[in-house]
Amino acid sequence: MTNNDYQKATEKRDELQRKVEDANKQFEPFKEYRNNIGLLPDWIKNSGLYYRIQLDYNEKFKDLQDFNTVYVKKYKKEIEADRRSRLQEVI
């Protein structure tokens, strides 16, 4: 494993994370319908639009989960080294 492979994998992870964040932003219009404990009414959750947005989000989130499962195992040492270097920058 080279550093270049790790950088490409990190870029891929960041891209997948951005896709999840973009899919999550599609839920914004529904926030105004949430009740006092944060739940959406059933008529919204059963709508076709909400269902399609939820499917899209779930698909992108699953892609990120699957990627992270392999990424964390394969690049464990590199991830730890990055964390240590960021910690040293703070201190």
Backbone torsions as a table, in degrees:
resi	resn	phi	psi	omega
1	MET	NA	126.8	178.8
2	THR	-102.3	165.7	177.7
3	ASN	-62.9	-33.5	179.3
4	ASN	-63.8	-40.4	177.0
5	ASP	-61.9	-43.0	179.4
6	TYR	-63.5	-41.8	178.9
7	GLN	-63.9	-42.3	178.3
8	LYS	-64.2	-41.5	178.8
9	ALA	-65.1	-38.3	178.2
10	THR	-66.4	-39.7	176.5
11	GLU	-63.8	-40.2	177.6
12	LYS	-63.6	-42.4	177.8
13	ARG	-61.5	-43.4	179.5
14	ASP	-63.7	-38.7	178.2
15	GLU	-64.2	-45.0	178.1
16	LEU	-64.2	-37.8	177.9
17	GLN	-63.9	-41.3	177.3
18	ARG	-62.6	-38.7	178.4
19	LYS	-63.7	-40.1	177.6
20	VAL	-64.6	-43.5	179.5
21	GLU	-63.9	-40.6	177.7
22	ASP	-64.9	-41.3	177.9
23	ALA	-64.6	-36.4	179.1
24	ASN	-66.4	-32.7	179.6
25	LYS	-65.6	-20.5	178.9
26	GLN	-67.1	-17.7	178.7
27	PHE	-81.5	-9.4	-176.1
28	GLU	-52.0	-45.5	-177.7
29	PRO	-61.2	-19.8	-177.5
30	PHE	-87.0	-9.1	-176.3
31	LYS	-61.2	-34.2	-177.3
32	GLU	-68.3	-16.4	-179.2
33	TYR	-93.5	-2.7	-179.4
34	ARG	-68.8	143.4	178.6
35	ASN	-84.8	-172.6	-173.2
36	ASN	-66.8	-16.3	176.1
37	ILE	-107.3	10.4	172.5
38	GLY	89.5	8.7	-179.0
39	LEU	-93.1	148.4	176.6
40	LEU	-90.9	147.0	175.8
41	PRO	-64.8	153.6	-178.4
42	ASP	-61.8	-33.1	-177.8
43	TRP	-64.6	-27.7	176.0
44	ILE	-79.0	-46.4	-178.5
45	LYS	-63.1	-25.8	179.9
46	ASN	-91.2	-2.0	-179.6
47	SER	-75.0	152.6	-180.0
48	GLY	-62.9	-40.3	-179.1
49	LEU	-62.9	-49.7	-180.0
50	TYR	-61.4	-40.0	179.8
51	TYR	-61.0	-44.6	179.4
52	ARG	-65.2	-41.2	178.4
53	ILE	-64.2	-42.1	179.7
54	GLN	-63.9	-42.4	178.1
55	LEU	-62.4	-43.4	179.2
56	ASP	-62.2	-46.0	179.0
57	TYR	-61.7	-47.2	-179.0
58	ASN	-60.5	-39.6	179.2
59	GLU	-63.7	-47.0	-179.4
60	LYS	-67.7	-38.1	178.5
61	PHE	-65.8	-41.0	178.2
62	LYS	-64.1	-40.0	176.2
63	ASP	-58.8	-44.2	179.0
64	LEU	-65.0	-43.4	178.4
65	GLN	-60.0	-46.8	-179.2
66	ASP	-61.8	-43.0	179.3
67	PHE	-64.0	-46.0	-178.5
68	ASN	-63.3	-32.0	178.0
69	THR	-58.3	-44.2	179.9
70	VAL	-78.7	-43.3	-175.5
71	TYR	-57.9	-48.0	-175.9
72	VAL	-66.3	-37.8	179.6
73	LYS	-72.3	-42.9	-174.6
74	LYS	-72.1	-35.8	-174.1
75	TYR	-115.1	33.4	-176.7
76	LYS	-56.5	-46.7	-177.9
77	LYS	-64.9	-41.8	-179.6
78	GLU	-66.6	-39.4	178.6
79	ILE	-63.5	-44.4	178.5
80	GLU	-63.1	-39.7	178.4
81	ALA	-64.2	-41.3	177.2
82	ASP	-61.7	-44.1	179.6
83	ARG	-62.5	-42.9	178.3
84	ARG	-63.2	-41.9	-179.0
85	SER	-66.9	-37.8	177.1
86	ARG	-67.2	-36.9	177.6
87	LEU	-65.1	-40.7	178.3
88	GLN	-63.8	-32.9	177.9
89	GLU	-66.6	-34.4	-178.7
90	VAL	-74.0	-37.3	-176.9
91	ILE	-77.7	NA	NA
